[in-house]
Structure formats: structure tokens, C-alpha cells
Amino acid sequence: MKFGVQLLPQQVSWSQWRDGWLLVDELGFDSSWSYDHVHAPRGAPESDCFEGWVGMAALAALTARAWTGMLVSPVTFRNPGLLVKMATTLDHITNGRSIFGLGAGWHLNEHQAYGFGFPSPGERVARLAEALQITHLLWSADGGPASFAGSYFQLDGAFCNPPPLQRPHPPILVAGGGPRVVRLVARYADVYDCWPPLDAVRERYAALADACARLGRPMEQITRSLSVDFAWAPSARQRQEVLEAVARAARGGDAAMAQARLLLGGADEMARQLEEQQAAGVQQVILHVPSPYNLDGLRRFASEVLPAFRDAGSPTGRDAG
């Protein structure tokens, strides 16, 4: 398995985000991830929240070895052609160690507050489909102009030069859980990311296998990635405190679902959970780390858990450059 870390860029200072990012690289994790939100999705909307792309680009320039990815950009914020240009620039910043993550968008509050609009779920997935087509079109144009006439997005002689360093293009990650999203993954993505619970993950993987078979695409071409909330808690008391805090934070929502998304415990407990995830077909785990960052927990995970599951290399099996 491969392991990435997403340090949530909210309710922290720039120096805390930067120093944590550098530690992730130093500890030998395979990838570091930003998020694309303008309001903190976990916490009050007035909470501090850095813009993900600008911060990620600055941090990527300081990174020595880990791959860098966006988990994920909603297609509701920006024109997808602009996003592809941004992702291409990031690929050069990282010397070919970048991953381009896209999703349909979900956080209602920030869409309303910033005037982005929040279409129906069906329209957001349709926009994601067009964005993925545009991504492939721009990255396959080989220096020439690209045109696209969609229901939501258009290109008219658009150039994407210089092209990305990675060939044929940086890995494309798509995140989501619905059946239409899974079918888009089969057609367009190199990495598929979703959340537990594992019963739902197994169902999505079965649907992905079926969609790939219908397209004649080997499912092995798609890296299966799982996002989890990282909670290093070696003692039973600490684990109970985490579960209680998660239940309180749910505020009447689905506390059981939030708890199912946890990678919780010390080395032994986490190893058992990772073994179960691996048996379900997970090939990459991305640890979402809330603030204040538990950097000691990350150090302990890197030394006590990661070596037993180690699979060195890029998050998609590619070499950089």
C-alpha cells in the first residue's frame, strides 16, 4: 500500500501548515495533499481557511520527494480549462510529481456564500463529466489548439502550452461515491478515491470493475485510494475521547458514519484496520489530519505502522519526470 497525508489547511497558521507539510515529506510518506475550499468544511464558516491551490503550489516547491495532489477541486469553482492550466503548472513545479484531483463539489455553505451557485447533484456530475473530457482534450492536444462545445463549458482554440512533464499526462484522481461518478472513473481517471465504510467501498469497487469491463479497460489501470480521518490514540481512554468528540462534532448528523471514517488507535489497532482495507482492495490510504496537527502521531505512524505496508514509488506506479 501507499500512504498520503492531507493536512487540513484550516485553523492553522501558514508556518504550521508549511512545517507539517515538510515533516510529511521527511517522514517518507508517498504523497501530500491539499484541499480546495474557501470555507472550512469542518468548523464554523468564519474559521481560518487557506486557499488550497496557492498554498499547495508554494509547499510543493519546498518538497523533496513526495508527490503533490489536490483532493479535490470542485468543478463548480472554476472553468475546467483554467484548472488544467493550473495543474500543468503544478506538474512543472513538482518536476513531474503531481496528481490532479477533481470532484463534483459538495459543500453548500461556501458555494452560497461566494456566489458560485450550487446546481443539483445530477448537474454537478454532468459538469464533472465535461471537465474530465476537457482535461483529456487539453492534455492530448500535443501543443495544438483544443475546442469543446459542452452544455456547461466551452473551449474555442485553447492552447495548453507548455504541456505537462508527465506523459501522457499527470494522474487524474476522481473522488466520490455515486454510481455515475464511478462510471466516470472507469472512463477517465487514473486514481479513484472514496471514504469508508468498507461495505460501501466494496460495492463501489464492484461497480467500478463492472464499468471497466463494459469499456474494455483493465481495472488494474486505476489505483484504488481510500480517504480516512487520522486519529492516533494508543490508549483505550484516548480512543473513547476521540469517538465522543466525533459524536459531538456531528451535531445531530450521522455520528456512526463519521466514526466509520476514522483510522483510530495506536500501531496495532491501525494495522488491523489497514489489513482489512487492503483485503477489500484498497491500494492507497490518505490520512486526513485535522488541526491542531498531531505530528507526533504521524511520526509514530511512520515508524511503527508504515514499514509493514510499504510500497515505495509514486501513488500511481509512475516515475516522476
C-alpha positions as CSV (number, residue, x, y, z in Angstrom):
1,M,0.0,0.0,0.0
2,K,0.9,3.6,-0.5
3,F,0.2,6.4,2.0
4,G,-0.5,10.0,1.6
5,V,-1.3,12.8,4.1
6,Q,-3.7,15.7,3.8
7,L,-3.0,18.3,6.5
8,L,-6.3,20.3,6.6
9,P,-5.3,23.9,5.9
10,Q,-7.8,25.4,8.3
11,Q,-7.5,26.8,11.8
12,V,-3.7,26.8,11.5
13,S,-1.1,29.4,10.7
14,W,0.9,29.3,7.5
15,S,4.0,28.3,9.3
16,Q,2.2,25.3,10.9
17,W,0.9,24.2,7.6
18,R,4.3,24.6,6.0
19,D,6.2,22.9,8.7
20,G,3.8,20.0,8.9
21,W,4.0,19.5,5.1
22,L,7.8,19.4,5.3
23,L,7.6,16.8,8.0
24,V,5.3,14.6,5.9
25,D,8.0,14.7,3.2
26,E,10.8,14.0,5.7
27,L,8.9,11.0,7.2
28,G,8.7,9.2,3.9
29,F,5.0,9.4,3.0
30,D,4.3,8.9,-0.6
31,S,2.2,12.0,-1.2
32,S,1.0,15.2,0.3
33,W,-2.5,16.6,-0.4
34,S,-4.2,20.0,-0.2
35,Y,-8.0,20.7,-0.3
36,D,-9.9,23.1,-2.4
37,H,-12.3,25.0,0.0
38,V,-12.9,28.7,0.7
39,H,-14.9,28.0,3.9
40,A,-13.6,25.4,6.4
41,P,-15.8,22.3,5.8
42,R,-15.1,21.2,9.4
43,G,-15.9,24.1,11.7
44,A,-17.7,27.4,11.6
45,P,-17.7,29.2,8.2
46,E,-15.7,32.1,9.8
47,S,-12.9,29.8,10.8
48,D,-9.5,30.4,9.3
49,C,-9.1,28.6,5.9
50,F,-6.3,29.0,3.4
51,E,-6.9,28.8,-0.3
52,G,-5.7,25.4,-1.4
53,W,-4.1,25.9,-4.8
54,V,-1.9,28.8,-3.9
55,G,-0.8,27.2,-0.7
56,M,-0.2,23.8,-2.4
57,A,2.0,25.3,-5.1
58,A,4.1,27.1,-2.6
59,L,4.5,24.0,-0.5
60,A,5.2,21.8,-3.5
61,A,8.2,23.9,-4.4
62,L,9.7,23.0,-1.0
63,T,9.0,19.3,-1.2
64,A,11.9,17.0,-2.0
65,R,10.4,13.6,-2.8
66,A,6.6,13.3,-2.0
67,W,4.1,13.6,-4.8
68,T,1.6,16.5,-4.5
69,G,-2.1,16.4,-5.2
70,M,-5.4,18.3,-4.8
71,L,-8.1,16.3,-3.0
72,V,-10.1,17.6,-4.7
73,S,-11.1,20.6,-6.9
74,P,-14.9,21.0,-7.3
75,V,-15.9,21.8,-10.9
76,T,-18.2,24.4,-9.6
77,F,-15.5,26.9,-8.6
78,R,-13.5,27.5,-11.8
79,N,-13.6,26.9,-15.5
80,P,-12.0,23.4,-16.0
81,G,-9.7,24.8,-18.7
82,L,-8.2,27.1,-16.2
83,L,-7.9,24.2,-13.7
84,V,-6.0,22.2,-16.3
85,K,-3.6,25.1,-16.8
86,M,-3.1,25.3,-13.0
87,A,-2.5,21.6,-12.8
88,T,0.0,21.8,-15.6
89,T,1.9,24.5,-13.9
90,L,2.0,22.4,-10.7
91,D,3.4,19.5,-12.7
92,H,6.4,21.7,-13.6
93,I,6.8,23.0,-10.1
94,T,7.0,19.4,-8.8
95,N,9.2,18.2,-11.7
96,G,6.5,15.7,-12.7
97,R,5.3,14.6,-9.2
98,S,1.8,16.0,-9.3
99,I,-1.7,14.5,-9.2
100,F,-4.8,16.3,-10.5
101,G,-7.9,15.7,-8.3
102,L,-11.5,16.6,-9.4
103,G,-14.9,16.2,-7.9
104,A,-18.4,17.4,-8.3
105,G,-18.4,19.7,-5.3
106,W,-20.5,19.2,-2.1
107,H,-20.0,22.0,0.5
108,L,-23.2,24.0,0.2
109,N,-22.3,26.8,2.6
110,E,-19.2,28.0,0.7
111,H,-21.0,27.9,-2.7
112,Q,-23.8,30.1,-1.4
113,A,-21.5,32.5,0.4
114,Y,-19.2,33.1,-2.6
115,G,-22.0,33.1,-5.2
116,F,-20.6,30.1,-7.1
117,G,-24.1,28.6,-7.4
118,F,-24.9,25.1,-6.3
119,P,-26.6,23.1,-9.1
120,S,-28.5,19.8,-8.5
121,P,-26.4,16.7,-7.9
122,G,-27.2,15.5,-11.4
123,E,-25.9,18.7,-13.0
124,R,-22.8,18.8,-10.8
125,V,-21.9,15.3,-12.0
126,A,-22.6,16.3,-15.6
127,R,-20.3,19.2,-15.1
128,L,-17.7,16.8,-13.8
129,A,-18.0,14.7,-16.9
130,E,-17.4,17.7,-19.2
131,A,-14.5,18.8,-17.0
132,L,-12.9,15.4,-17.4
133,Q,-13.4,15.5,-21.2
134,I,-11.8,18.9,-21.3
135,T,-8.9,17.7,-19.2
136,H,-8.1,14.8,-21.5
137,L,-8.6,17.0,-24.6
138,L,-6.2,19.7,-23.5
139,W,-3.6,17.3,-22.3
140,S,-3.8,15.3,-25.6
141,A,-3.6,18.2,-27.9
142,D,0.2,17.9,-28.3
143,G,0.7,21.7,-28.4
144,G,-2.2,22.4,-30.8
145,P,-5.5,24.1,-30.2
146,A,-8.4,22.4,-28.5
147,S,-12.1,23.1,-28.9
148,F,-15.1,21.8,-27.0
149,A,-18.7,22.6,-27.1
150,G,-20.5,21.3,-24.0
151,S,-23.7,22.2,-22.2
152,Y,-21.7,23.9,-19.4
153,F,-18.2,24.5,-20.6
154,Q,-16.6,25.5,-23.9
155,L,-13.2,25.8,-25.5
156,D,-12.5,27.6,-28.8
157,G,-9.0,27.1,-30.0
158,A,-7.5,26.9,-26.5
159,F,-3.8,26.1,-26.1
160,C,-2.2,24.3,-23.1
161,N,1.5,25.1,-23.5
162,P,3.9,24.1,-22.2
163,P,2.4,20.6,-21.8
164,P,2.8,18.8,-18.5
165,L,6.1,17.0,-17.9
166,Q,4.3,13.7,-17.2
167,R,3.3,11.7,-20.2
168,P,0.6,11.2,-21.3
169,H,-0.5,13.5,-18.5
170,P,-0.4,13.8,-14.7
171,P,-2.5,11.2,-13.0
172,I,-6.2,12.2,-12.8
173,L,-7.9,11.4,-9.5
174,V,-11.7,11.5,-9.2
175,A,-13.4,11.3,-5.8
176,G,-17.0,10.5,-5.0
177,G,-19.3,7.6,-4.2
178,G,-22.3,7.7,-6.6
179,P,-22.7,5.2,-9.4
180,R,-22.4,8.0,-12.1
181,V,-19.1,9.1,-10.6
182,V,-17.8,5.5,-10.6
183,R,-18.6,5.2,-14.3
184,L,-16.7,8.4,-14.9
185,V,-13.8,7.0,-13.0
186,A,-13.8,3.9,-15.3
187,R,-13.7,6.1,-18.4
188,Y,-11.4,9.0,-17.4
189,A,-9.5,8.5,-14.2
190,D,-6.2,7.0,-13.1
191,V,-7.0,7.1,-9.3
192,Y,-10.3,6.6,-7.6
193,D,-10.7,8.0,-4.0
194,C,-13.6,7.5,-1.7
195,W,-14.4,7.2,2.0
196,P,-15.4,4.2,4.3
197,P,-17.4,2.4,5.4
198,L,-15.8,-0.6,3.8
199,D,-19.1,-2.3,2.9
200,A,-19.8,0.7,0.7
201,V,-16.3,0.7,-0.6
202,R,-16.6,-2.9,-1.7
203,E,-19.8,-2.1,-3.6
204,R,-18.1,0.8,-5.4
205,Y,-15.2,-1.4,-6.4
206,A,-17.6,-4.0,-7.7
207,A,-19.4,-1.3,-9.7
208,L,-16.0,0.0,-11.0
209,A,-15.0,-3.4,-12.1
210,D,-18.3,-3.8,-14.0
211,A,-17.9,-0.3,-15.6
212,C,-14.3,-1.1,-16.6
213,A,-15.4,-4.4,-18.1
214,R,-18.0,-2.7,-20.2
215,L,-15.4,-0.3,-21.5
216,G,-12.8,-3.0,-22.1
217,R,-10.4,-1.2,-19.7
218,P,-8.4,-3.2,-17.2
219,M,-9.4,-2.2,-13.7
220,E,-5.8,-2.6,-12.7
221,Q,-5.0,0.7,-14.5
222,I,-6.9,2.6,-11.8
223,T,-5.4,3.0,-8.3
224,R,-7.9,2.4,-5.6
225,S,-7.5,5.1,-2.9
226,L,-9.3,5.4,0.5
227,S,-9.6,8.6,2.5
228,V,-9.7,8.2,6.3
229,D,-9.6,10.6,9.2
230,F,-6.4,10.0,11.1
231,A,-6.7,9.8,14.9
232,W,-3.6,8.4,16.7
233,A,-4.9,7.2,20.0
234,P,-2.8,4.5,21.6
235,S,-4.8,4.1,24.8
236,A,-8.4,3.0,25.3
237,R,-9.2,6.3,27.1
238,Q,-7.8,8.3,24.2
239,R,-9.8,6.3,21.7
240,Q,-13.0,6.8,23.7
241,E,-12.3,10.6,23.8
242,V,-11.9,10.7,20.0
243,L,-15.2,8.8,19.5
244,E,-17.0,11.1,21.9
245,A,-15.5,14.2,20.2
246,V,-16.6,12.9,16.7
247,A,-20.1,12.3,18.0
248,R,-20.3,15.9,19.4
249,A,-19.0,17.3,16.2
250,A,-21.7,15.5,14.2
251,R,-24.2,17.8,15.8
252,G,-27.1,15.6,15.2
253,G,-25.8,14.3,11.9
254,D,-24.6,10.8,11.2
255,A,-22.1,10.2,14.0
256,A,-21.8,6.5,13.1
257,M,-20.8,7.4,9.6
258,A,-18.2,9.9,10.9
259,Q,-16.8,7.3,13.3
260,A,-16.7,4.7,10.4
261,R,-14.4,7.1,8.6
262,L,-11.8,7.0,11.3
263,L,-8.4,5.3,11.2
264,L,-8.3,5.1,15.0
265,G,-5.9,3.7,17.6
266,G,-2.2,3.0,18.1
267,A,0.0,0.9,15.9
268,D,-1.7,-2.4,16.5
269,E,-5.3,-1.1,16.0
270,M,-4.4,0.8,12.9
271,A,-2.5,-2.1,11.4
272,R,-5.6,-4.3,11.8
273,Q,-7.8,-1.7,10.1
274,L,-5.3,-1.3,7.3
275,E,-5.2,-5.0,6.8
276,E,-8.9,-5.1,6.4
277,Q,-8.9,-2.2,4.0
278,Q,-6.1,-3.9,2.0
279,A,-8.1,-7.1,1.8
280,A,-11.1,-5.1,0.5
281,G,-8.9,-3.9,-2.4
282,V,-7.5,-0.6,-1.2
283,Q,-4.1,0.2,-2.6
284,Q,-3.6,3.7,-1.2
285,V,-4.7,5.3,2.1
286,I,-4.8,9.1,2.5
287,L,-4.7,10.3,6.1
288,H,-6.8,13.4,6.7
289,V,-5.2,15.2,9.6
290,P,-7.3,17.9,11.3
291,S,-5.9,20.8,13.3
292,P,-4.2,21.1,15.6
293,Y,-2.0,18.6,13.8
294,N,-0.9,15.5,15.7
295,L,2.6,15.5,14.3
296,D,3.8,13.1,17.0
297,G,1.1,10.7,15.9
298,L,2.3,11.0,12.3
299,R,5.8,10.3,13.4
300,R,4.7,7.2,15.3
301,F,2.6,6.0,12.3
302,A,5.6,6.5,10.0
303,S,7.9,4.5,12.2
304,E,5.6,1.8,13.7
305,V,2.9,1.2,11.0
306,L,4.0,2.3,7.6
307,P,7.0,-0.1,7.2
308,A,4.8,-3.2,7.4
309,F,2.7,-2.0,4.4
310,R,5.4,-0.2,2.5
311,D,5.2,0.0,-1.3
312,A,7.7,2.6,-2.4
313,G,7.1,4.7,-5.5
314,S,4.5,7.1,-6.9
315,P,0.9,6.9,-5.9
316,T,0.1,5.6,-9.4
317,G,3.2,3.4,-10.0
318,R,4.7,6.1,-12.3
319,D,8.2,7.6,-12.1
320,A,8.5,11.3,-11.9
321,G,9.6,13.4,-14.8
